[in-house]
Amino acid sequence: MRILEYFNYFAIFFLHEFLVVILFFFVNNDSKNLLQNLPDVIYSDFFLNLSSRIAIWDKFMSLSENLKGNLL
């Protein structure tokens, strides 16, 4: 059950970060070049920064696990 729980957290985190990048692109760019530039933006803003975001998420999850253990 623990692995499935972590997978769900990661899937939600991944989807959230992906949507943030897409929405940020929509807000900051004109729609004329949207389809041409979107793959570059997804690669540079999402995939290159994902490893640092996952590291932060991993730290947060380990901290929350420690807090759960201390409170119980």
Buried (B, 14 or more C-beta within 10 A) or exposed (E): EEEEEEEEBBEEBBEEBBEEBBEEBEEEEEEEEEEEEBEEBBEEBBEEEBEEBBEEBEEEBEEEEEEEEEEE
